[in-house]
Amino acid sequence: PSGPVGIVSAAGTGLQEVCTLLAKNGVGITQGIGTGGRDLSDAVGGIMMLEGLKALQSDPDTAVIVLISKPPAEKIVRDILAQVEASHKPTIVCFMGGEELGLRERNNVRFAHTLYEAAKLATEATGSTVSRPGFLASEETISPRKGQKYLRGLFSGGTLCYEAQVVWKDSLDLPVCSNAPLPGNPKLEDAATSIGHTAVDLGEEEFTVGRPHPMIDNDLRIRRLLQEAHDPEVKIIMLDVVLGYGVHPDPASELAPAIQKAQAIARKAGRELLFVASVTGTENDPQGYEHTVLTLVDAGVIVCESNAEAARTVGFLVK
């Protein structure tokens, strides 16, 4: 929906996640400007984020601004914050995993740890009420067996994979391996093979060269999901489901049978496998938010209202 919040983002699914969470709080946006992930590198210098920020600062319909990216270079952070302070408009800055940058709140600036928190702070800045996060689950309760201890995150959205790792960094005792890890976290030697706690960005080039992106084609994620189901140490599999134009017309209709097949594989081996998911979208998306959620719930998935909440739920269940 249209509304008073303007967003500039160097992360595609980050932009989608924040604006759909705003929509769930009854808040719309004026503009959603995507810069591309390389914009905040030293080589580019954040030129698109700075220009997008200036445009929103001068836009009379934009009352609150949100900036989203992975941690930029320190010089670029200084340039962006200097431009933020050139305006009196409340500005939410979400440099996920950027705690080492030493960011401090000042004047009109608030800093968000996750995409969910960015949407929450932006909602509050408009004077609207934040809906309480929660989850939907089937009535069937399953208990994993002894020896099942690891999580596996299979993501189609790179920013959602990164956000989940930010959440898990604070909540898990062991590090999470990934093909797109947080700074300081272990990188998978082979992205096709999980080790311990693992978060895989299936949208990375190693998976998408010569084939459709996993938001369009579920085949790669389904094969990886079934692969993980055979691992006796896997306790929970987390998925992100992204709705909208230009993606799969009904992702849940393909994922749900695969999830049930994975659960059957585990049960045959005397294990139970938990599934947790988030759905990035609204009821106005072509796939339909409610239809997608209920299809997953019917397959035995715990569906959370945000990717961050799903990651927190996974972290709690793992511990």
Secondary structure in CASP SS format (residue, H / E / C, confidence):
PFRMAT SS
TARGET T0000
AUTHOR 0000-0000-0000
METHOD secondary structure of the structure
MODEL  1
P C 1.00
S E 1.00
G E 1.00
P E 1.00
V E 1.00
G E 1.00
I E 1.00
V E 1.00
S E 1.00
A C 1.00
A C 1.00
G H 1.00
T H 1.00
G H 1.00
L H 1.00
Q H 1.00
E H 1.00
V H 1.00
C H 1.00
T H 1.00
L H 1.00
L H 1.00
A H 1.00
K H 1.00
N C 1.00
G C 1.00
V C 1.00
G C 1.00
I E 1.00
T E 1.00
Q E 1.00
G E 1.00
I E 1.00
G E 1.00
T C 1.00
G C 1.00
G C 1.00
R C 1.00
D C 1.00
L C 1.00
S C 1.00
D C 1.00
A C 1.00
V C 1.00
G C 1.00
G C 1.00
I H 1.00
M H 1.00
M H 1.00
L H 1.00
E H 1.00
G H 1.00
L H 1.00
K H 1.00
A H 1.00
L H 1.00
Q H 1.00
S H 1.00
D C 1.00
P C 1.00
D C 1.00
T C 1.00
A C 1.00
V E 1.00
I E 1.00
V E 1.00
L E 1.00
I E 1.00
S E 1.00
K C 1.00
P C 1.00
P C 1.00
A C 1.00
E H 1.00
K H 1.00
I H 1.00
V H 1.00
R H 1.00
D H 1.00
I H 1.00
L H 1.00
A H 1.00
Q H 1.00
V H 1.00
E C 1.00
A C 1.00
S C 1.00
H C 1.00
K C 1.00
P C 1.00
T E 1.00
I E 1.00
V E 1.00
C E 1.00
F E 1.00
M C 1.00
G C 1.00
G C 1.00
E H 1.00
E H 1.00
L H 1.00
G C 1.00
L C 1.00
R C 1.00
E C 1.00
R E 1.00
N C 1.00
N C 1.00
V E 1.00
R E 1.00
F E 1.00
A C 1.00
H C 1.00
T C 1.00
L H 1.00
Y H 1.00
E H 1.00
A H 1.00
A H 1.00
K H 1.00
L H 1.00
A H 1.00
T H 1.00
E H 1.00
A H 1.00
T C 1.00
G C 1.00
S C 1.00
T C 1.00
V C 1.00
S C 1.00
R C 1.00
P C 1.00
G C 1.00
F E 1.00
L E 1.00
A C 1.00
S C 1.00
E C 1.00
E C 1.00
T C 1.00
I C 1.00
S C 1.00
P C 1.00
R C 1.00
K C 1.00
G C 1.00
Q C 1.00
K C 1.00
Y E 1.00
L E 1.00
R E 1.00
G E 1.00
L E 1.00
F E 1.00
S C 1.00
G C 1.00
G H 1.00
T H 1.00
L H 1.00
C H 1.00
Y H 1.00
E H 1.00
A H 1.00
Q H 1.00
V H 1.00
V H 1.00
W H 1.00
K H 1.00
D H 1.00
S H 1.00
L C 1.00
D C 1.00
L C 1.00
P C 1.00
V C 1.00
C E 1.00
S E 1.00
N C 1.00
A C 1.00
P C 1.00
L C 1.00
P C 1.00
G C 1.00
N C 1.00
P C 1.00
K E 1.00
L C 1.00
E C 1.00
D C 1.00
A C 1.00
A C 1.00
T C 1.00
S C 1.00
I C 1.00
G C 1.00
H C 1.00
T E 1.00
A E 1.00
V E 1.00
D E 1.00
L C 1.00
G C 1.00
E C 1.00
E H 1.00
E H 1.00
F H 1.00
T H 1.00
V C 1.00
G C 1.00
R C 1.00
P C 1.00
H C 1.00
P C 1.00
M C 1.00
I C 1.00
D C 1.00
N C 1.00
D H 1.00
L H 1.00
R H 1.00
I H 1.00
R H 1.00
R H 1.00
L H 1.00
L H 1.00
Q H 1.00
E H 1.00
A H 1.00
H C 1.00
D C 1.00
P C 1.00
E C 1.00
V E 1.00
K E 1.00
I E 1.00
I E 1.00
M E 1.00
L E 1.00
D E 1.00
V E 1.00
V E 1.00
L C 1.00
G C 1.00
Y C 1.00
G C 1.00
V C 1.00
H C 1.00
P C 1.00
D C 1.00
P H 1.00
A H 1.00
S H 1.00
E H 1.00
L H 1.00
A H 1.00
P H 1.00
A H 1.00
I H 1.00
Q H 1.00
K H 1.00
A H 1.00
Q H 1.00
A H 1.00
I H 1.00
A H 1.00
R H 1.00
K H 1.00
A C 1.00
G C 1.00
R C 1.00
E C 1.00
L C 1.00
L E 1.00
F E 1.00
V E 1.00
A E 1.00
S E 1.00
V E 1.00
T E 1.00
G C 1.00
T C 1.00
E C 1.00
N C 1.00
D C 1.00
P C 1.00
Q C 1.00
G C 1.00
Y H 1.00
E H 1.00
H H 1.00
T H 1.00
V H 1.00
L H 1.00
T H 1.00
L H 1.00
V H 1.00
D H 1.00
A C 1.00
G C 1.00
V C 1.00
I E 1.00
V E 1.00
C E 1.00
E C 1.00
S C 1.00
N H 1.00
A H 1.00
E H 1.00
A H 1.00
A H 1.00
R H 1.00
T H 1.00
V H 1.00
G H 1.00
F H 1.00
L H 1.00
V H 1.00
K C 1.00
END
